[in-house]
Structures are given as C-alpha cells and as structure tokens.
Amino acid sequence: MRMRVFLAAMLALAELFTAGCRPKGSGAVKVAVIGEAPKIRDPNAGALSAADAVLLSSVAQGLVRFDASGQIEAGLAERWNVSNDGLSYIFRVAPGQWSDGSKLTARQVARLLRAAIASSSRNALKDTLGAIDEIVPMTDRVIEFRLRAPRPNLLQLLAQPEMAILRDRRGTGPFVLKQKRGTDGELRMTREAPDLDGEQEPREEVWLSASSADAGIKTFAAGKIDLLLGGTFADLPIAQRAAPPRGALQFDPAAGLFGLLPLRADGPLGSAEARLLLSEIIDRDAFVAALRVPGLAPRAMILQAGLEGIANPASPAWAATPIADRRAALIAESDRLFGVESKPLVRVALPDGPGADLLLQLLQRDWGLLGLKVERAGRGKPADFRLVDAVAPSSSPAWFLRQFRCEVAIVCAEDPDPLLEAGRSASVPAQRAALLSEAARLMDGQTLFIPIMAPVRWSLVGKRVQGFAGNRFARHTLTALEIPPGND
C-alpha cells in the first residue's frame, strides 16, 4: 500500500516536472512585419500596408475573421445564417463593448460597414463588395446583409482587415493595444483567452514591430523575434541566403495576380500583337525555378486553377511548344512589328529587392532576344509596364478580371466589361460562370495582362510559434501563436 502511494506521488511529481520543462516561451511573443511601422489606419481612406493590415486585424476584428489556416471563425459575430437562395446573410453580434467601455450595438456596426462601400470610400475591397444591396440592423444585436446576387465568398471578404470594425481609431479586439510603446518602438498588445482546459484565462501578449527585410531576417536569426511576416518575391533571396533553420522559412499557397500590367495604349508597344509577343517570349519556367518556392508554377492566363464556380482555365496553345522551339518565330515576328533597325525601349516599374532584380534580368534577357532594350523605370517616372503583385481577397474569379476593366485600367478592351457587369447581377451560378469565363477569354485574347505566376508570400517562423499555418489569403492571425492548429 505504501509502495503504491509512493509511486503515485513520484508519478505526480514527474508529471509536474515534465510540464514545467515543456518548450514554452516566456513573456510576449515578438512579431515583426516587413515594411513601415504599423499604424491604425482607416481602411476606407485607402489601401493598407502589410504591417497596418496585421495590426488592424489584431485590434479591430470584423464580424468574422480568419484562423491560422485561412478558415472562417467568429469575430464580433457569435454566429450567422445564410438563406437558401444565398441572398441574405444574418449575423448575431456577440455582447461586447468598445475600448472606452461603451456598449457595442448592431446599429453602430452596420453604419461602419456601410461606410466601407459608400460612394466616397476608398476601401480596397469596395468594388469587390458590389453585390451588397443593403446592410440593415434588424435588432440591437442582429445585422442582415441583403445581396443582389449570391456570393458564397462573402465571409472571406468580411474576414479581411479592410472590413475591420473601427470607430475613432478604436476597435474591439481580439487584442487590446497598450497606449505606451515598448523601448524599441514596438506596439504591445494583450488578449485574455480561454485556457485549453477551460480552467483559467491566460493572457496572450504580442509585441508587434516592423523592419526592413534584411534587418528583420537578421533579428530573427539572432533569436530576438519569434515570427517575421510580410515577405514577398522581392526580398525572398535575402531570406534564402541567410539559410534559416530547417522549417523556419514557410510559404503561403497564395492565390492572386503576379505579372506585368501594360500602361501604354499607343506607340509600338500599344498593340495586342506586341503584348502577346512580349508574353510568349518570357521563360516563366526559368524564373519560377530560380525562386525555389515549393509548389509554385508558371502561369500564362489571368485566372488560375481552383477558383470558385468555374472550370480551371486551359493554358494557351502556344504554351505547349517549348520556349526554345518558338524563339525563332518570335524573333521574326519582332522584326515584322518593330522593324529591324530601331526597336523600342521598354521601361518596367518594379519594386526594390534582389527578387525584383532577378525579374528585371529575365526580362532583359528574354525581351533582349527580340532586340528590345529593357530598363527599370525610375520611381515616379513614366513606364510601359508595371508589376502587379497582389493576393486575391477571396476565391471569386471576378476579383481577378475586374482589375482590367476600362474603368480602372489604362489598356483595356470594351467587350469584356458588359459581361462582368452581367455576371455581377447573375443569380444562377452556371450563368455567372459562363459570363466570367467569356470575359476572361476576351481579356486573355487581347493580352490585357502578362501573367507570370501566382504571388509569393513567405514568413520566418520560430520554434516557439506553433499556431502558424500557410493559407491562400496570406493573412496570419496573432492569436494563439503558441498553440498548434486544431488544438485551440
């Protein structure tokens, strides 16, 4: 009997000791985002930087938000229902209050959401939310979204930081921002979160800062931060050269647009023939291989595989011919279009960074085969093409296509625009898919965009951070960073 008691006591002590020795961080989780210092900005005043978006989604959540894997979870709304016809989304707002202690109501939330789609708004998602007809507070805690046509991806849009509920530069969490910054200028945030066993409410603390890519990578390597966010193709080579620990460099399977947008509708480069020629000569495989991103594939169409409601786009016929076999014909076509003696100079607007330098070198090599000289456009200087590097905010194909309608693009075609507008109001999914697919075919036929691949987004993740996961939206919650996905 005594022996059994003794063994039980020893097992209890061993369990306590083991729990105390589990690899768990002490103090705040330190997160940095590549770019300018994060600030709380009104998303209706213009596009958010990467750091601003991380901060806003942390302290001013929307009705719903993304979890670590990019799935929808409750934000201000504790639950929601969608009508059978997909035209009504009803959200029940959880009891809550603003940071000043005043009660949060559905009427306030509805008013703030209507501001995002108002005519004066400069919210980056305003056009994407065009199917919303009304946002109506039904009771003190219930809000209804009434749509002109079904939008199965509406929750994905409402989870974006652009739809954060912000009043007088104050939000409703999930984190509370301390008034005083840290000694290094970092923003300090806290959150009371239920314990895994439901027995207590431990405090999550995150310190958020920003830095250049080079400084952020060095700081991560020195163990001074636990997570570095906001990496793109432009600074990826810096992270790769730093040789981070195995598993630290992680990529998002991001969906979106990465390629060259034409900026001149006149001159020798203004024709659809010239744009197609420039697209066909690009060795996309070589560029993708040079980036060394797992799963990244070259792309020659505006739309990509896996979008909601439409079939995966087929590659153009010319892409089936190896690039080495089609170069001679393309060089001959260049002589026909531009002449043999005096060929145009092509100026391309690109971001800074070694990844962008690599892209410029590719264009100089490939377009150089056509006899064209290629140079980087100076900041604020006229350019013939501009790099587009944007992650799609939802799985809707319409977002991809509406970037190139005549209302917003310098180089456009008139025929696709009516199809896009008809698709916006189409209530039958098959009809909408047919309209968008035809618009995509016409846009690709005019080479209104020169796609290269999907966007690249990367992060450096330390061992302390267990709750990180890549996702197609490249949005990363700062909640439960030390809890593996699926265990919260």
C-alpha positions in Angstrom: 0.0 0.0 0.0 2.8 2.4 1.0 4.6 1.5 -2.2 1.6 2.3 -4.3 1.2 5.7 -2.6 4.9 6.4 -3.0 4.8 5.5 -6.8 1.7 7.7 -7.3 3.4 10.6 -5.6 6.5 10.1 -7.8 4.4 10.0 -11.0 2.6 13.2 -10.0 5.9 14.9 -9.3 7.3 13.6 -12.6 4.3 14.9 -14.5 4.6 18.3 -12.8 8.3 18.5 -13.6 7.7 17.4 -17.3 5.0 20.1 -17.7 7.4 22.7 -16.3 10.1 21.7 -18.8 7.9 21.6 -21.9 9.3 24.0 -24.6 7.2 27.1 -23.9 8.1 30.7 -24.4 8.3 33.1 -21.6 6.9 36.6 -21.9 5.5 38.2 -25.1 5.6 36.6 -28.5 7.6 39.0 -30.7 6.4 39.6 -34.2 7.8 41.8 -36.9 6.3 42.7 -40.3 8.5 43.7 -43.3 7.7 47.4 -44.2 6.9 50.6 -42.5 5.9 50.8 -38.8 2.3 49.7 -38.3 -0.3 52.3 -37.5 -4.1 52.1 -37.0 -5.4 53.5 -40.3 -8.9 53.9 -41.6 -9.2 51.2 -44.4 -11.8 53.4 -46.1 -9.1 56.0 -46.7 -7.0 53.8 -48.9 -5.0 50.6 -49.3 -3.4 49.1 -46.1 0.3 48.2 -45.9 1.2 44.7 -44.8 2.0 45.9 -41.3 -1.1 48.0 -41.0 -3.3 45.1 -42.0 -1.7 42.8 -39.4 -2.3 45.5 -36.7 -5.8 46.3 -37.8 -7.0 42.6 -37.8 -5.5 42.2 -34.3 -7.2 45.1 -32.6 -10.3 45.8 -34.7 -11.7 42.5 -35.9 -14.7 42.3 -38.3 -17.9 40.3 -37.9 -15.8 37.2 -38.8 -12.0 36.6 -39.0 -9.5 34.1 -40.4 -8.0 31.4 -38.2 -4.4 30.3 -38.8 -5.3 28.2 -41.8 -7.4 30.8 -43.5 -10.7 29.3 -42.4 -13.6 31.5 -41.2 -14.2 31.8 -37.4 -16.3 34.0 -35.3 -15.2 37.6 -34.7 -17.7 40.2 -33.5 -20.5 37.9 -34.7 -21.0 34.9 -32.5 -23.0 33.1 -35.2 -24.5 33.6 -38.6 -27.0 32.1 -41.1 -27.2 32.2 -44.9 -30.6 32.0 -46.7 -31.3 29.1 -49.1 -31.1 31.4 -52.1 -27.8 32.9 -50.9 -29.2 36.5 -50.9 -29.3 37.1 -47.2 -26.6 36.8 -44.5 -27.8 37.3 -41.0 -25.2 37.9 -38.2 -25.8 37.9 -34.5 -23.3 40.2 -32.8 -21.9 38.9 -29.5 -22.3 41.2 -26.4 -19.4 43.5 -26.3 -18.1 47.0 -25.7 -15.7 49.5 -27.3 -12.4 50.1 -25.7 -13.9 53.2 -23.9 -16.4 50.9 -22.2 -19.5 52.0 -24.2 -21.8 49.3 -25.5 -21.3 47.9 -29.0 -24.5 47.7 -31.0 -25.6 46.2 -34.3 -26.6 49.7 -35.5 -23.1 51.0 -35.0 -21.5 48.1 -36.7 -23.9 48.3 -39.7 -23.2 52.0 -40.1 -19.4 51.4 -40.1 -19.8 48.6 -42.6 -21.9 50.8 -44.9 -19.1 53.4 -44.9 -16.8 50.8 -46.5 -19.0 50.5 -49.6 -20.2 54.1 -49.7 -19.5 56.1 -52.9 -16.9 58.2 -51.1 -15.0 55.2 -49.7 -11.5 54.3 -50.9 -11.6 50.9 -49.3 -9.6 48.4 -51.4 -12.5 45.9 -51.2 -15.2 48.4 -52.2 -15.5 47.2 -55.8 -15.3 43.5 -54.8 -18.3 44.0 -52.5 -20.5 45.4 -55.3 -23.1 42.7 -54.9 -24.2 44.0 -51.5 -27.5 45.8 -51.7 -28.2 46.8 -48.1 -26.7 46.3 -44.6 -29.5 46.6 -42.2 -29.5 46.4 -38.3 -32.6 44.3 -37.5 -32.3 44.4 -33.7 -29.8 45.7 -31.2 -27.6 42.6 -31.9 -28.6 41.4 -35.4 -27.4 42.6 -38.8 -28.6 41.5 -42.2 -26.6 41.7 -45.5 -29.0 41.8 -48.4 -27.4 40.9 -51.7 -28.3 41.5 -55.4 -26.9 38.0 -56.3 -25.5 35.1 -54.3 -21.9 35.4 -53.2 -20.6 32.3 -51.5 -17.3 34.0 -50.8 -18.8 36.9 -48.8 -17.4 35.6 -45.5 -13.9 35.6 -46.9 -14.2 39.3 -47.8 -15.7 40.2 -44.4 -12.8 38.5 -42.7 -10.2 40.7 -44.4 -8.6 43.5 -42.4 -10.2 46.1 -44.7 -13.6 45.2 -43.1 -12.4 45.7 -39.6 -14.8 47.4 -37.3 -13.0 50.6 -36.3 -14.5 53.7 -34.5 -12.5 56.7 -33.7 -9.3 54.7 -34.3 -10.5 52.2 -31.7 -11.5 48.6 -32.3 -13.0 45.7 -30.3 -10.1 43.2 -30.2 -9.3 40.4 -30.2 -6.2 42.2 -28.8 -6.1 45.4 -26.7 -3.4 47.8 -27.7 -1.5 49.3 -24.8 -1.1 53.1 -25.0 2.6 53.1 -24.4 5.0 51.7 -26.9 8.0 49.5 -26.0 11.5 50.7 -25.6 12.2 49.8 -29.3 9.0 51.4 -30.5 7.1 48.1 -30.7 3.4 48.0 -30.2 2.4 45.9 -27.2 -0.9 44.0 -27.3 -2.7 41.7 -24.8 -5.6 39.3 -25.0 -7.4 37.3 -22.4 -8.0 33.9 -24.0 -9.7 30.8 -22.6 -7.3 28.1 -21.4 -7.3 24.8 -23.3 -8.9 23.1 -20.3 -11.3 25.9 -19.6 -10.0 26.3 -16.1 -8.5 29.8 -16.4 -8.0 32.7 -18.7 -4.3 33.1 -19.5 -3.1 36.3 -21.0 -1.6 36.3 -24.5 0.9 39.1 -25.1 2.3 40.0 -28.5 4.8 42.7 -29.3 4.4 44.0 -32.9 7.1 45.9 -34.8 8.2 46.5 -38.4 11.6 46.4 -40.1 13.3 46.1 -43.5 13.6 42.6 -44.9 17.4 42.5 -44.2 17.1 43.7 -40.6 14.1 41.5 -39.9 15.9 38.4 -41.1 19.0 39.2 -39.0 16.9 39.9 -36.0 15.1 36.6 -36.4 18.4 34.8 -36.8 19.6 36.3 -33.6 16.5 35.0 -31.8 15.2 38.4 -30.9 11.9 37.9 -32.7 9.7 34.8 -32.9 7.9 35.5 -36.2 8.6 37.6 -39.3 5.7 38.3 -41.7 5.2 40.1 -44.9 7.9 38.6 -47.2 7.4 38.8 -51.0 9.3 37.6 -54.0 11.3 40.8 -54.0 13.1 40.0 -50.7 12.9 36.2 -50.8 16.6 35.8 -51.9 17.7 37.6 -48.8 16.0 35.1 -46.6 17.3 32.1 -48.7 20.9 33.4 -48.5 20.6 33.6 -44.7 20.0 29.8 -44.6 17.4 29.9 -41.8 16.9 26.7 -39.7 15.0 23.8 -41.3 11.3 24.5 -41.4 11.6 28.2 -40.4 11.1 29.6 -44.0 7.4 28.9 -44.7 5.4 29.9 -47.8 1.7 30.7 -48.2 -0.1 28.9 -51.1 -1.3 32.3 -52.1 -3.8 32.9 -54.9 -3.8 36.1 -56.9 -2.1 38.1 -59.7 1.6 38.4 -60.4 2.6 39.8 -63.8 3.0 42.8 -65.9 0.3 45.4 -66.5 0.6 47.4 -69.7 0.5 51.2 -69.2 0.5 52.4 -72.8 -2.3 52.1 -75.3 -0.4 53.8 -78.1 3.1 53.6 -79.7 4.9 50.4 -80.8 4.1 48.6 -77.6 0.4 49.6 -77.5 -1.0 46.8 -79.7 -2.4 43.5 -78.6 0.1 41.8 -81.1 3.1 43.4 -79.3 1.8 42.5 -75.9 1.3 38.9 -77.0 4.8 38.7 -78.4 6.3 40.0 -75.2 4.3 37.5 -73.2 5.2 34.5 -75.4 8.9 35.1 -75.2 9.1 35.1 -71.4 10.7 32.0 -69.9 8.4 31.6 -67.0 9.8 28.2 -66.0 13.3 29.7 -65.6 12.0 32.4 -63.3 9.9 30.1 -61.2 12.8 27.7 -60.9 15.2 30.5 -59.8 12.8 31.4 -56.9 12.8 27.9 -55.5 9.4 28.1 -54.0 7.7 24.8 -53.3 4.5 24.3 -55.4 4.9 27.5 -57.4 4.0 27.1 -61.1 4.3 29.3 -64.1 1.0 30.9 -65.4 0.1 32.5 -68.7 -3.6 33.2 -68.0 -5.3 35.8 -65.9 -7.4 33.2 -64.0 -5.8 30.4 -62.0 -6.9 27.0 -61.0 -9.1 26.4 -58.0 -11.4 29.5 -58.3 -15.0 29.2 -57.2 -17.6 28.2 -59.6 -15.6 28.0 -62.8 -13.6 25.3 -64.6 -9.8 25.5 -64.4 -8.5 27.6 -67.2 -6.7 25.9 -70.1 -3.2 27.2 -71.0 -2.9 29.0 -74.3 -2.0 26.8 -77.3 1.4 28.5 -77.7 2.5 27.4 -74.2 2.5 23.8 -75.3 5.5 24.5 -77.5 8.9 24.6 -75.6 10.2 28.1 -75.5 13.4 27.1 -77.3 11.4 25.9 -80.2 9.3 29.0 -80.6 12.0 31.7 -80.2 13.0 31.9 -83.8 9.4 32.6 -84.9 9.0 35.2 -82.2 12.2 37.0 -83.2 10.9 37.1 -86.8 7.6 38.5 -85.5 9.5 41.2 -83.6 11.3 42.3 -86.8 7.9 42.5 -88.5 6.2 44.5 -85.8 9.1 46.8 -84.8 11.4 46.8 -87.7 14.9 45.5 -87.8 17.0 48.6 -87.1 15.3 50.8 -84.4 13.4 48.8 -81.8 11.6 50.4 -78.8 13.0 50.8 -75.3 10.8 49.1 -72.6 10.6 50.7 -69.2 9.3 48.5 -66.4 8.2 49.7 -62.9 9.4 47.2 -60.3 9.9 47.2 -56.5 13.3 47.2 -54.9 14.9 44.0 -53.9 17.0 41.1 -55.3 14.0 39.2 -56.4 12.9 42.1 -58.5 16.4 42.5 -59.8 16.2 38.8 -60.9 12.9 39.5 -62.8 14.5 42.5 -64.5 17.4 40.4 -65.6 15.0 37.8 -67.0 13.1 40.4 -69.0 16.3 42.0 -70.3 17.4 38.5 -71.5 14.1 37.4 -73.0 12.9 40.7 -74.5 16.5 41.3 -75.5 16.2 38.3 -77.8 13.6 40.4 -79.7 16.1 43.3 -80.0 14.4 45.3 -77.3 16.3 47.2 -74.6 14.7 46.9 -71.1 15.4 49.1 -68.2 13.8 49.8 -64.8 11.6 52.8 -64.6 12.7 55.3 -62.0 10.4 55.9 -59.1 7.6 58.2 -60.2 8.8 58.1 -63.8 6.8 57.0 -66.9 6.7 53.3 -67.5 5.5 51.0 -70.2 4.7 48.1 -67.8 4.1 47.9 -64.0 4.5 44.8 -61.9 1.3 43.7 -60.2 1.8 41.5 -57.1 -1.5 41.1 -55.3 -3.1 38.3 -53.3 -6.8 37.7 -54.0 -9.1 38.6 -51.1 -11.5 35.7 -51.9 -11.8 32.7 -54.2 -14.0 34.6 -56.6 -12.8 34.8 -60.2 -14.5 38.2 -60.6 -11.7 39.9 -58.5 -9.1 38.8 -61.0 -11.0 40.1 -64.0 -12.3 43.3 -62.6 -8.7 44.6 -62.2 -8.6 45.1 -66.0 -12.0 46.7 -66.8 -11.9 50.0 -68.6 -13.0 51.9 -65.6 -9.6 51.3 -63.9 -7.1 50.0 -66.5 -5.2 52.2 -69.0 -5.1 49.4 -71.5 -8.4 47.6 -71.8 -11.0 46.1 -74.1 -14.6 47.2 -74.2 -16.2 43.8 -74.9 -15.5 42.1 -71.5 -16.9 44.9 -69.4 -20.6 44.3 -70.1 -20.0 40.6 -69.3 -18.5 41.5 -65.9 -21.5 43.7 -65.1 -23.9 41.0 -66.2 -22.0 38.5 -64.1 -22.3 40.7 -61.0 -26.1 40.5 -61.1 -26.5 36.9 -62.4 -28.4 34.9 -59.9 -27.8 31.5 -61.5 -24.2 30.2 -60.7 -23.8 28.5 -64.1 -24.8 31.7 -65.9 -22.3 33.8 -63.8 -19.6 31.3 -64.5 -20.2 31.4 -68.3 -20.1 35.2 -68.3 -16.9 35.4 -66.3 -15.2 32.7 -68.4 -16.1 34.5 -71.6 -14.8 37.8 -70.2 -11.5 36.0 -69.2 -11.2 34.6 -72.7 -11.6 38.0 -74.3 -9.1 39.7 -71.9 -6.5 37.0 -72.4 -7.1 37.3 -76.2 -6.2 40.9 -76.0 -3.3 40.3 -73.6 -4.5 43.0 -71.2 -2.2 41.5 -68.6 1.0 39.4 -68.9 0.7 36.8 -66.1 3.9 35.1 -64.9 2.9 33.1 -61.8 1.0 33.4 -58.5 2.1 35.8 -55.8 4.9 34.7 -53.4 4.4 35.3 -49.7 6.8 33.9 -47.1 7.4 34.1 -43.3 10.1 33.1 -40.9 8.6 31.1 -38.1 10.5 30.3 -34.9 10.1 27.1 -32.9 8.1 28.9 -30.2 5.3 29.7 -32.7 3.2 26.5 -33.0 0.0 28.1 -34.2 1.2 29.3 -37.7 -0.1 27.8 -41.0 0.1 28.9 -44.6 -3.1 29.9 -46.4 -4.3 31.2 -49.7 -5.0 34.6 -48.4 -1.6 35.1 -46.7 -3.4 36.5 -43.7 -2.0 35.5 -40.3 -3.7 35.8 -37.0 -1.6 36.7 -34.0 -4.0 34.9 -31.6 -2.9 31.5 -30.2 0.5 31.6 -31.7 1.9 29.1 -29.3 -1.0 26.7 -29.8 -0.8 24.2 -32.7 -3.7 24.5 -35.2 -6.5 22.1 -34.2 -5.8 22.2 -30.5 -7.5 25.5 -29.7 
